[in-house]
Amino acid sequence: MKKIYDVVIVGAGPVGLTFANFLAQFGHTVCVLEKEKSLFPTPRAVAVDDESLRIWQQINIINKMSPFLEFGDEGDEVLTYHDARGKKLMSLFQHGKQYGYTKGAVILQHEIDKILLNGLKRFPKKADVFFDYEVQSFNKTKDSVTVCAIHSGKQICFQGKYLIACDGGKSTIRKQLGIRMKGFTYPQSWLIVDTIEERKNIIGAEVFCDPYQPIATIPLPQDHRRFEFFLKEKREADSFSKSEVKEFLNRQKNFKIKKILRHLVYTFNARVAEKYRDGQIFLAGDACHVTPPFAGQGLATGLRDSANLSWKLSECLNGNFSDDLLNTYEQERRPHQEKMIKLAVSLGKFMTPRNKFSAFLHGMIMRIVSKIKFLKNWIELRGQNIQPVYNSGFIKKGNYAGRYFPQPVLKNKNHSSFFDELLGDKFTIISIGAQVDKFLTKSEIKEWKNRGAKFLTLTEKQKTLFSDFIDVSKKHLFIIRPDKFIYANYKK
């Protein structure tokens, strides 16, 4: 007998679990199928951005993550590039909290995964997670998808209106659909070593642009630290002895390592799926796009998928929009994903100079960039490169349509809160300086009310929080999507 849900998700990584929390919070039944017997026990992804933290805030889970998140204060040095001798080439700093959080953060992903999994316990009648269920096949019709998995030698089937494949770069779902990945695989490998260190001060990530041995090292919460060593020859993880791994670490004189947690060898990819949708089936996260880590946008890109697609699925399940809305998922996400991959590839070239001349040239460029404010701002964390903007898709009109709506902090006498706490899970109509009926007709207002939109008129005090974003002396109306992107805006 098939178990029936609104949405079936394959893959219990952070992207799949974030999808599940969103959909259950929206009131839909969802199940997650994971082939492994439990969550992955050690860190994988190590970096997220302010948009990622805001997404986890939307599913009301960010506060529980705080022990496993670290992000610097305003002005803190978060990423430094060095030359082969250790001399500083360029540093990047935390600057601004346009979306409520500092622009870069490091995480203990395996602990974050536990919180996302436990978050589903808030929805006992909505969300189920099944470990040790390996998907073997699926059958799709015009209106549903049936997924069959093997558990304890038995086949068990699940049916959903939609299926989301979050099953990683080697996605079984994507392969069975015959969807190819376009891009390339780096010919070189990297030795990844996760450690526990003795740490007095938290210093940001460091990259040593050595043509003979490029290295990146990232401090993580609770005294964890990751090292990434460029390997000139192809190696397998089991070909490294413990003593050889220790030898790599012993060369790093600035760090006092107490314990090696694990090591592995990883080959980076820069690939994007040919298409993101096949009927009722969608690809997301690494099943859809894989990027080298040089821009720290791998996990963040997958989390954007979850925020973008989950509300669209919800609106279609609720009958508020036609199926055409779901086509805007790829239309909106693909350009930004491809942009992040190009950025990561470009930064990777600076990190891994091939010879002394290229190291000298890259170093000179970095020194020049670090002295020119405009250029430095362009590559800063959450700079113009990473700014989320949708130029087409489910957007209507206005100079700000397609942009990510700011999230200022509301400061009261006894406590502070985020602006998003005033918004709903659905659309929000925000009017500034005038009532809604000055911008929308009665029929338009009725239509948005029927869709469950929340109406919010800002006070004089509240509107000043947006003075860096708009001219608050004018009258404005913003229609904000559930993922906090601007659908339309009007000005008088």
KETIDREN-894738 format. One record per residue (C-alpha): z, y, x; chain; residue number from 1. Coordinates in Angstrom, 2 decimals. Last residue first. Example, Ala and Ser with C-alpha at 12.3 -4.5 7.8 and 13.67 -1.06 7.14 Angstrom:
[volum [7.14,-1.06,13.67],"A",2]
[volum [7.80,-4.50,12.30],"A",1]
end
This chain:
[volum [-6.05,58.22,3.75],"A",492]
[volum [-6.23,54.92,5.61],"A",491]
[volum [-7.03,51.36,4.55],"A",490]
[volum [-6.48,48.07,6.38],"A",489]
[volum [-7.79,44.54,5.96],"A",488]
[volum [-7.00,40.95,7.00],"A",487]
[volum [-4.58,41.95,9.76],"A",486]
[volum [-3.22,38.99,11.69],"A",485]
[volum [0.39,38.01,11.06],"A",484]
[volum [-0.33,34.26,10.64],"A",483]
[volum [0.44,34.60,6.91],"A",482]
[volum [-2.24,37.32,6.67],"A",481]
[volum [-1.30,40.99,6.59],"A",480]
[volum [-3.00,43.41,4.20],"A",479]
[volum [-2.30,46.85,5.63],"A",478]
[volum [-2.16,50.15,3.74],"A",477]
[volum [-1.97,53.51,5.42],"A",476]
[volum [-1.23,57.17,4.65],"A",475]
[volum [-1.40,59.51,7.65],"A",474]
[volum [1.50,61.09,9.59],"A",473]
[volum [2.22,57.60,10.93],"A",472]
[volum [-0.81,57.76,13.23],"A",471]
[volum [-0.98,54.08,14.15],"A",470]
[volum [0.26,51.60,16.77],"A",469]
[volum [2.64,53.62,18.94],"A",468]
[volum [4.11,55.24,15.82],"A",467]
[volum [4.78,51.85,14.24],"A",466]
[volum [8.59,51.98,14.37],"A",465]
[volum [8.36,55.44,12.76],"A",464]
[volum [7.32,53.67,9.55],"A",463]
[volum [10.72,52.05,9.19],"A",462]
[volum [12.67,55.30,9.13],"A",461]
[volum [10.47,56.89,6.48],"A",460]
[volum [10.78,53.73,4.40],"A",459]
[volum [7.99,51.17,4.34],"A",458]
[volum [6.55,49.93,1.05],"A",457]
[volum [6.37,46.12,0.90],"A",456]
[volum [4.46,43.92,-1.52],"A",455]
[volum [4.64,40.13,-1.08],"A",454]
[volum [1.55,38.07,-1.85],"A",453]
[volum [1.89,35.03,-4.11],"A",452]
[volum [-1.82,34.50,-4.68],"A",451]
[volum [-1.45,35.73,-8.26],"A",450]
[volum [0.13,38.89,-6.88],"A",449]
[volum [-2.93,39.42,-4.69],"A",448]
[volum [-5.25,39.13,-7.69],"A",447]
[volum [-3.10,41.45,-9.80],"A",446]
[volum [-3.18,44.13,-7.09],"A",445]
[volum [-6.97,43.81,-6.87],"A",444]
[volum [-7.28,44.09,-10.67],"A",443]
[volum [-5.08,47.19,-10.72],"A",442]
[volum [-7.18,48.81,-8.01],"A",441]
[volum [-5.98,49.08,-4.44],"A",440]
[volum [-5.36,52.09,-2.18],"A",439]
[volum [-3.28,54.64,-4.13],"A",438]
[volum [-1.98,51.74,-6.22],"A",437]
[volum [-0.06,50.48,-3.18],"A",436]
[volum [2.25,53.49,-3.06],"A",435]
[volum [1.97,56.10,-0.32],"A",434]
[volum [3.29,56.94,3.15],"A",433]
[volum [2.94,53.40,4.52],"A",432]
[volum [1.97,50.47,2.34],"A",431]
[volum [2.34,46.87,3.51],"A",430]
[volum [0.72,44.07,1.47],"A",429]
[volum [2.07,40.75,2.74],"A",428]
[volum [0.19,37.46,2.51],"A",427]
[volum [2.14,34.20,2.44],"A",426]
[volum [5.25,33.15,4.33],"A",425]
[volum [6.80,36.52,3.47],"A",424]
[volum [7.52,39.63,5.47],"A",423]
[volum [10.84,41.43,5.91],"A",422]
[volum [11.96,38.93,8.57],"A",421]
[volum [8.72,39.76,10.39],"A",420]
[volum [10.28,43.10,11.39],"A",419]
[volum [12.68,41.37,13.74],"A",418]
[volum [16.41,41.95,13.44],"A",417]
[volum [19.13,43.92,15.16],"A",416]
[volum [22.84,43.91,14.39],"A",415]
[volum [25.89,45.94,13.41],"A",414]
[volum [24.58,49.47,12.99],"A",413]
[volum [20.96,48.51,12.36],"A",412]
[volum [18.06,48.19,14.77],"A",411]
[volum [14.80,46.80,13.40],"A",410]
[volum [12.76,45.35,16.25],"A",409]
[volum [9.03,45.93,16.15],"A",408]
[volum [6.51,43.18,15.36],"A",407]
[volum [2.95,44.41,15.79],"A",406]
[volum [0.09,43.08,13.65],"A",405]
[volum [-2.46,41.00,15.55],"A",404]
[volum [-5.94,42.48,15.19],"A",403]
[volum [-8.71,41.09,12.98],"A",402]
[volum [-8.90,44.18,10.79],"A",401]
[volum [-7.54,47.21,12.66],"A",400]
[volum [-10.52,49.53,12.22],"A",399]
[volum [-10.79,48.56,8.56],"A",398]
[volum [-12.47,45.88,6.50],"A",397]
[volum [-12.41,42.23,5.53],"A",396]
[volum [-11.18,39.51,7.86],"A",395]
[volum [-11.39,35.76,7.37],"A",394]
[volum [-13.78,35.12,10.25],"A",393]
[volum [-15.24,37.63,12.67],"A",392]
[volum [-14.02,39.88,15.48],"A",391]
[volum [-10.65,38.17,15.75],"A",390]
[volum [-8.41,39.83,18.33],"A",389]
[volum [-5.58,38.32,20.37],"A",388]
[volum [-4.97,40.30,23.58],"A",387]
[volum [-5.30,37.83,26.46],"A",386]
[volum [-7.76,39.72,28.65],"A",385]
[volum [-6.52,43.17,27.63],"A",384]
[volum [-3.12,42.35,29.10],"A",383]
[volum [-0.67,39.79,27.75],"A",382]
[volum [0.53,39.16,31.29],"A",381]
[volum [-1.07,41.84,33.44],"A",380]
[volum [-4.76,41.39,34.29],"A",379]
[volum [-6.12,44.55,32.68],"A",378]
[volum [-2.95,46.49,33.44],"A",377]
[volum [-3.62,45.89,37.14],"A",376]
[volum [-7.14,47.22,36.86],"A",375]
[volum [-6.03,50.41,35.12],"A",374]
[volum [-3.08,50.92,37.46],"A",373]
[volum [-5.04,50.67,40.70],"A",372]
[volum [-2.78,49.67,43.61],"A",371]
[volum [-2.35,46.01,42.62],"A",370]
[volum [-6.13,45.72,42.17],"A",369]
[volum [-6.77,46.78,45.78],"A",368]
[volum [-4.23,44.29,47.14],"A",367]
[volum [-5.68,41.54,44.96],"A",366]
[volum [-9.23,42.28,46.14],"A",365]
[volum [-8.12,42.19,49.80],"A",364]
[volum [-6.38,38.87,49.27],"A",363]
[volum [-9.44,37.38,47.64],"A",362]
[volum [-11.63,38.48,50.57],"A",361]
[volum [-9.18,37.20,53.21],"A",360]
[volum [-8.77,33.85,51.42],"A",359]
[volum [-12.57,33.65,51.02],"A",358]
[volum [-12.94,34.18,54.77],"A",357]
[volum [-10.19,31.73,55.70],"A",356]
[volum [-11.70,28.92,53.65],"A",355]
[volum [-11.89,27.43,50.14],"A",354]
[volum [-9.62,29.94,48.40],"A",353]
[volum [-7.49,28.23,45.74],"A",352]
[volum [-5.44,30.83,43.85],"A",351]
[volum [-8.27,33.33,43.62],"A",350]
[volum [-10.61,30.68,42.20],"A",349]
[volum [-7.90,29.56,39.79],"A",348]
[volum [-7.66,33.08,38.37],"A",347]
[volum [-11.35,32.93,37.43],"A",346]
[volum [-11.04,29.44,35.91],"A",345]
[volum [-8.00,30.51,33.89],"A",344]
[volum [-9.79,33.60,32.56],"A",343]
[volum [-12.85,31.56,31.60],"A",342]
[volum [-10.60,29.08,29.77],"A",341]
[volum [-8.81,31.88,27.94],"A",340]
[volum [-12.14,33.39,26.81],"A",339]
[volum [-13.34,30.03,25.53],"A",338]
[volum [-10.17,29.72,23.48],"A",337]
[volum [-10.56,33.27,22.15],"A",336]
[volum [-14.15,32.71,21.04],"A",335]
[volum [-13.33,29.30,19.47],"A",334]
[volum [-10.34,30.34,17.36],"A",333]
[volum [-11.83,32.65,14.78],"A",332]
[volum [-15.03,30.84,13.80],"A",331]
[volum [-13.32,27.49,14.35],"A",330]
[volum [-10.67,28.22,11.75],"A",329]
[volum [-13.08,30.29,9.60],"A",328]
[volum [-14.59,27.07,8.24],"A",327]
[volum [-11.31,26.39,6.45],"A",326]
[volum [-11.81,29.39,4.14],"A",325]
[volum [-15.01,27.78,2.84],"A",324]
[volum [-12.85,25.19,1.06],"A",323]
[volum [-12.17,27.71,-1.69],"A",322]
[volum [-9.07,29.86,-1.87],"A",321]
[volum [-5.87,30.02,-3.93],"A",320]
[volum [-6.00,26.36,-4.98],"A",319]
[volum [-2.58,25.51,-3.54],"A",318]
[volum [-4.08,22.94,-1.17],"A",317]
[volum [-6.61,25.59,-0.10],"A",316]
[volum [-3.87,28.14,0.60],"A",315]
[volum [-1.85,25.55,2.51],"A",314]
[volum [-4.81,24.46,4.63],"A",313]
[volum [-5.41,28.11,5.51],"A",312]
[volum [-1.74,28.60,6.32],"A",311]
[volum [-1.79,25.66,8.73],"A",310]
[volum [-5.07,26.56,10.44],"A",309]
[volum [-4.22,29.80,12.22],"A",308]
[volum [-0.58,29.19,13.13],"A",307]
[volum [-1.34,25.67,14.36],"A",306]
[volum [-4.37,26.75,16.38],"A",305]
[volum [-2.34,29.58,17.94],"A",304]
[volum [0.11,26.90,19.08],"A",303]
[volum [-2.74,25.14,20.86],"A",302]
[volum [-3.69,28.28,22.79],"A",301]
[volum [-0.07,28.87,23.77],"A",300]
[volum [0.14,25.33,25.15],"A",299]
[volum [-2.69,25.89,27.62],"A",298]
[volum [-2.33,29.64,28.25],"A",297]
[volum [-0.49,29.84,31.58],"A",296]
[volum [-3.48,31.58,33.18],"A",295]
[volum [-3.86,29.10,36.08],"A",294]
[volum [-3.12,26.04,33.96],"A",293]
[volum [-6.64,24.60,33.74],"A",292]
[volum [-7.84,24.46,30.15],"A",291]
[volum [-8.36,21.78,27.55],"A",290]
[volum [-9.84,22.38,24.10],"A",289]
[volum [-10.05,20.46,20.83],"A",288]
[volum [-7.93,17.36,21.34],"A",287]
[volum [-5.86,19.54,23.68],"A",286]
[volum [-4.64,21.61,20.73],"A",285]
[volum [-6.44,21.12,17.42],"A",284]
[volum [-9.23,19.04,15.91],"A",283]
[volum [-9.78,19.05,12.15],"A",282]
[volum [-10.72,16.30,9.67],"A",281]
[volum [-11.52,16.91,5.97],"A",280]
[volum [-15.25,17.26,6.68],"A",279]
[volum [-15.77,17.15,10.44],"A",278]
[volum [-14.18,20.22,11.99],"A",277]
[volum [-13.62,21.64,15.46],"A",276]
[volum [-17.14,21.41,16.87],"A",275]
[volum [-18.66,20.86,20.30],"A",274]
[volum [-15.15,20.47,21.72],"A",273]
[volum [-14.11,22.74,24.60],"A",272]
[volum [-13.59,21.80,28.26],"A",271]
[volum [-12.08,23.21,31.43],"A",270]
[volum [-10.32,20.28,33.06],"A",269]
[volum [-7.62,19.87,35.69],"A",268]
[volum [-6.97,16.63,37.56],"A",267]
[volum [-3.31,15.60,37.71],"A",266]
[volum [-1.29,13.54,40.14],"A",265]
[volum [2.27,12.74,39.14],"A",264]
[volum [5.79,13.27,40.37],"A",263]
[volum [9.15,12.81,38.72],"A",262]
[volum [12.69,14.09,38.56],"A",261]
[volum [13.22,14.91,42.24],"A",260]
[volum [16.81,15.99,42.84],"A",259]
[volum [18.81,18.61,44.71],"A",258]
[volum [16.00,20.81,46.02],"A",257]
[volum [16.98,23.89,47.99],"A",256]
[volum [14.04,26.27,47.90],"A",255]
[volum [12.86,28.88,50.40],"A",254]
[volum [11.93,26.32,53.06],"A",253]
[volum [9.07,24.80,51.11],"A",252]
[volum [7.86,22.37,53.78],"A",251]
[volum [10.60,19.96,52.70],"A",250]
[volum [8.92,19.65,49.29],"A",249]
[volum [5.69,18.13,50.62],"A",248]
[volum [7.73,15.83,52.87],"A",247]
[volum [9.86,14.78,49.92],"A",246]
[volum [6.69,13.62,48.14],"A",245]
[volum [5.75,11.61,51.23],"A",244]
[volum [9.22,10.06,51.43],"A",243]
[volum [9.08,9.05,47.79],"A",242]
[volum [5.75,7.30,48.40],"A",241]
[volum [2.55,8.77,47.00],"A",240]
[volum [-0.15,6.21,46.14],"A",239]
[volum [1.39,5.71,42.70],"A",238]
[volum [0.22,9.17,41.64],"A",237]
[volum [-3.40,8.46,42.54],"A",236]
[volum [-5.22,10.50,45.17],"A",235]
[volum [-8.57,12.24,45.52],"A",234]
[volum [-8.70,14.39,48.65],"A",233]
[volum [-8.12,18.08,49.13],"A",232]
[volum [-4.90,18.02,47.19],"A",231]
[volum [-3.48,21.27,45.78],"A",230]
[volum [0.29,21.14,45.41],"A",229]
[volum [2.01,22.10,42.14],"A",228]
[volum [5.78,22.50,42.24],"A",227]
[volum [7.96,22.67,39.14],"A",226]
[volum [11.56,23.81,39.07],"A",225]
[volum [14.47,22.88,36.83],"A",224]
[volum [17.67,24.85,37.29],"A",223]
[volum [18.58,24.92,33.58],"A",222]
[volum [15.41,26.79,32.56],"A",221]
[volum [12.25,26.63,34.69],"A",220]
[volum [11.30,28.16,38.03],"A",219]
[volum [7.55,27.86,38.70],"A",218]
[volum [5.91,26.93,41.99],"A",217]
[volum [2.23,27.13,42.86],"A",216]
[volum [0.75,25.89,46.12],"A",215]
[volum [-2.63,26.16,47.86],"A",214]
[volum [-2.66,24.03,51.02],"A",213]
[volum [-5.41,24.70,53.59],"A",212]
[volum [-6.94,27.82,52.02],"A",211]
[volum [-3.41,29.16,51.36],"A",210]
[volum [-3.13,31.28,48.24],"A",209]
[volum [0.60,30.75,47.75],"A",208]
[volum [1.46,31.27,44.09],"A",207]
[volum [4.95,32.19,42.92],"A",206]
[volum [6.53,32.06,39.47],"A",205]
[volum [9.38,34.47,38.86],"A",204]
[volum [12.70,34.56,40.68],"A",203]
[volum [15.94,33.47,39.07],"A",202]
[volum [18.81,33.98,41.48],"A",201]
[volum [21.34,31.59,42.92],"A",200]
[volum [19.48,28.33,42.39],"A",199]
[volum [20.29,24.85,43.58],"A",198]
[volum [17.28,22.84,42.49],"A",197]
[volum [16.27,20.17,39.99],"A",196]
[volum [12.72,18.93,40.42],"A",195]
[volum [9.35,18.32,38.80],"A",194]
[volum [6.50,17.51,41.23],"A",193]
[volum [2.80,17.86,40.35],"A",192]
[volum [0.30,16.76,43.02],"A",191]
[volum [-3.03,18.36,42.22],"A",190]
[volum [-6.49,16.84,42.20],"A",189]
[volum [-9.89,18.16,43.25],"A",188]
[volum [-13.26,17.60,41.57],"A",187]
[volum [-12.36,19.96,38.71],"A",186]
[volum [-13.64,18.62,35.39],"A",185]
[volum [-16.35,20.48,33.51],"A",184]
[volum [-17.36,21.96,30.18],"A",183]
[volum [-18.43,20.55,26.84],"A",182]
[volum [-16.38,17.98,24.96],"A",181]
[volum [-18.31,15.65,22.67],"A",180]
[volum [-17.61,14.89,19.02],"A",179]
[volum [-18.47,11.27,18.22],"A",178]
[volum [-16.01,11.14,15.31],"A",177]
[volum [-14.41,8.10,16.93],"A",176]
[volum [-14.01,10.07,20.15],"A",175]
[volum [-12.38,13.03,18.38],"A",174]
[volum [-9.93,10.79,16.54],"A",173]
[volum [-8.95,8.86,19.66],"A",172]
[volum [-8.21,12.11,21.48],"A",171]
[volum [-8.32,11.80,25.27],"A",170]
[volum [-7.38,15.48,25.69],"A",169]
[volum [-4.48,15.15,23.30],"A",168]
[volum [-3.71,13.56,19.96],"A",167]
[volum [-3.42,16.69,17.83],"A",166]
[volum [-6.02,15.45,15.33],"A",165]
[volum [-5.37,17.05,11.94],"A",164]
[volum [-6.24,14.98,8.86],"A",163]
[volum [-6.64,16.47,5.39],"A",162]
[volum [-6.10,15.30,1.80],"A",161]
[volum [-4.02,12.59,3.33],"A",160]
[volum [-3.79,8.84,3.19],"A",159]
[volum [-1.73,6.58,5.41],"A",158]
[volum [-2.39,2.96,6.36],"A",157]
[volum [-0.23,0.36,8.07],"A",156]
[volum [-1.66,-2.44,10.18],"A",155]
[volum [0.89,-4.86,11.57],"A",154]
[volum [1.53,-5.91,15.16],"A",153]
[volum [4.79,-4.00,15.42],"A",152]
[volum [2.95,-0.84,14.29],"A",151]
[volum [-0.85,-0.53,14.25],"A",150]
[volum [-2.36,2.52,12.58],"A",149]
[volum [-4.79,3.10,9.71],"A",148]
[volum [-5.78,6.61,8.61],"A",147]
[volum [-7.27,7.28,5.17],"A",146]
[volum [-8.90,10.71,4.80],"A",145]
[volum [-9.39,12.62,1.57],"A",144]
[volum [-11.70,14.63,-0.72],"A",143]
[volum [-15.28,14.07,0.47],"A",142]
[volum [-14.39,10.69,1.90],"A",141]
[volum [-13.01,9.75,5.26],"A",140]
[volum [-12.10,6.40,6.75],"A",139]
[volum [-9.86,6.09,9.75],"A",138]
[volum [-9.35,3.67,12.60],"A",137]
[volum [-6.94,2.38,15.23],"A",136]
[volum [-4.13,4.92,15.21],"A",135]
[volum [-1.18,3.76,17.28],"A",134]
[volum [2.13,3.95,15.43],"A",133]
[volum [5.02,3.60,17.88],"A",132]
[volum [6.71,6.67,16.38],"A",131]
[volum [6.43,7.67,12.71],"A",130]
[volum [7.42,11.19,11.63],"A",129]
[volum [7.91,12.07,7.96],"A",128]
[volum [7.96,15.52,6.34],"A",127]
[volum [8.26,16.66,2.72],"A",126]
[volum [11.20,14.93,1.08],"A",125]
[volum [13.54,15.35,4.05],"A",124]
[volum [12.39,18.92,4.81],"A",123]
[volum [15.13,20.38,7.03],"A",122]
[volum [14.86,17.16,9.06],"A",121]
[volum [11.52,18.53,10.26],"A",120]
[volum [13.37,20.90,12.56],"A",119]
[volum [14.72,17.89,14.46],"A",118]
[volum [11.21,17.22,15.72],"A",117]
[volum [10.64,20.85,16.71],"A",116]
[volum [14.03,20.90,18.44],"A",115]
[volum [13.24,17.69,20.30],"A",114]
[volum [9.86,19.08,21.38],"A",113]
[volum [11.56,22.18,22.80],"A",112]
[volum [13.75,19.89,24.92],"A",111]
[volum [10.70,18.07,26.31],"A",110]
[volum [8.99,21.43,26.85],"A",109]
[volum [11.63,22.95,29.08],"A",108]
[volum [10.27,26.47,28.82],"A",107]
[volum [9.02,29.45,30.76],"A",106]
[volum [8.32,32.80,29.12],"A",105]
[volum [5.67,35.51,29.31],"A",104]
[volum [4.99,38.68,27.35],"A",103]
[volum [8.50,39.70,26.48],"A",102]
[volum [9.23,39.27,22.80],"A",101]
[volum [8.92,41.21,19.54],"A",100]
[volum [5.14,41.42,19.26],"A",99]
[volum [4.67,44.69,21.14],"A",98]
[volum [7.43,43.85,23.58],"A",97]
[volum [6.43,45.90,26.62],"A",96]
[volum [6.02,45.14,30.33],"A",95]
[volum [7.08,42.07,32.25],"A",94]
[volum [5.72,42.33,35.76],"A",93]
[volum [2.82,41.02,37.83],"A",92]
[volum [2.92,40.97,41.62],"A",91]
[volum [0.13,41.21,44.20],"A",90]
[volum [-0.57,40.19,47.78],"A",89]
[volum [2.91,39.43,49.08],"A",88]
[volum [3.05,37.92,52.58],"A",87]
[volum [3.87,34.20,52.60],"A",86]
[volum [1.77,33.44,55.65],"A",85]
[volum [-0.98,31.79,53.56],"A",84]
[volum [-1.18,34.82,51.27],"A",83]
[volum [1.22,35.42,48.43],"A",82]
[volum [0.66,35.97,44.68],"A",81]
[volum [3.70,36.89,42.60],"A",80]
[volum [4.38,36.20,38.93],"A",79]
[volum [7.32,37.28,36.77],"A",78]
[volum [8.68,40.40,38.44],"A",77]
[volum [11.06,41.97,35.94],"A",76]
[volum [10.17,45.41,34.55],"A",75]
[volum [11.44,44.78,31.03],"A",74]
[volum [13.65,41.71,31.01],"A",73]
[volum [12.60,38.27,32.07],"A",72]
[volum [11.96,35.23,29.95],"A",71]
[volum [13.78,31.91,29.94],"A",70]
[volum [13.65,29.32,27.18],"A",69]
[volum [15.52,26.02,26.89],"A",68]
[volum [18.91,27.39,25.82],"A",67]
[volum [17.08,29.75,23.38],"A",66]
[volum [15.28,27.02,21.43],"A",65]
[volum [17.75,26.92,18.55],"A",64]
[volum [17.09,30.60,17.87],"A",63]
[volum [13.31,30.03,17.67],"A",62]
[volum [13.43,27.61,14.73],"A",61]
[volum [12.65,29.64,11.65],"A",60]
[volum [9.03,28.44,11.33],"A",59]
[volum [7.82,32.01,11.86],"A",58]
[volum [10.05,32.36,14.93],"A",57]
[volum [8.13,29.47,16.50],"A",56]
[volum [4.96,31.52,16.00],"A",55]
[volum [6.65,34.62,17.43],"A",54]
[volum [7.59,32.64,20.52],"A",53]
[volum [3.99,31.50,20.95],"A",52]
[volum [2.70,35.07,20.53],"A",51]
[volum [5.10,36.22,23.22],"A",50]
[volum [3.69,33.77,25.73],"A",49]
[volum [4.26,30.15,26.75],"A",48]
[volum [4.75,28.40,30.07],"A",47]
[volum [5.95,25.01,31.35],"A",46]
[volum [3.72,22.40,29.70],"A",45]
[volum [4.82,18.90,30.73],"A",44]
[volum [8.57,18.63,31.20],"A",43]
[volum [10.30,15.21,31.02],"A",42]
[volum [11.23,12.71,28.27],"A",41]
[volum [7.97,12.48,26.25],"A",40]
[volum [9.04,11.93,22.66],"A",39]
[volum [9.57,8.35,21.57],"A",38]
[volum [7.80,5.02,21.08],"A",37]
[volum [4.40,6.45,21.93],"A",36]
[volum [1.51,6.15,19.45],"A",35]
[volum [2.63,9.11,17.35],"A",34]
[volum [1.80,9.51,13.65],"A",33]
[volum [3.03,12.70,11.94],"A",32]
[volum [3.39,12.87,8.17],"A",31]
[volum [3.05,15.83,5.83],"A",30]
[volum [3.97,16.74,2.27],"A",29]
[volum [3.42,20.41,1.47],"A",28]
[volum [5.94,23.13,0.64],"A",27]
[volum [4.85,25.91,3.02],"A",26]
[volum [7.83,24.97,5.19],"A",25]
[volum [6.48,21.41,5.31],"A",24]
[volum [3.10,22.75,6.46],"A",23]
[volum [4.55,25.01,9.14],"A",22]
[volum [6.97,22.40,10.48],"A",21]
[volum [4.20,19.78,10.64],"A",20]
[volum [1.82,22.12,12.48],"A",19]
[volum [4.58,22.89,14.99],"A",18]
[volum [5.11,19.14,15.46],"A",17]
[volum [1.40,18.59,16.13],"A",16]
[volum [1.26,21.47,18.62],"A",15]
[volum [4.50,20.52,20.40],"A",14]
[volum [3.42,16.89,20.83],"A",13]
[volum [3.78,14.38,18.03],"A",12]
[volum [0.12,13.33,17.75],"A",11]
[volum [-1.95,12.41,14.69],"A",10]
[volum [-1.21,14.66,11.73],"A",9]
[volum [-1.71,13.54,8.12],"A",8]
[volum [-1.79,16.27,5.47],"A",7]
[volum [-1.13,16.26,1.71],"A",6]
[volum [0.54,12.88,1.91],"A",5]
[volum [0.00,9.39,0.49],"A",4]
[volum [1.47,6.18,1.90],"A",3]
[volum [-1.04,3.37,1.42],"A",2]
[volum [0.00,0.00,0.00],"A",1]
end
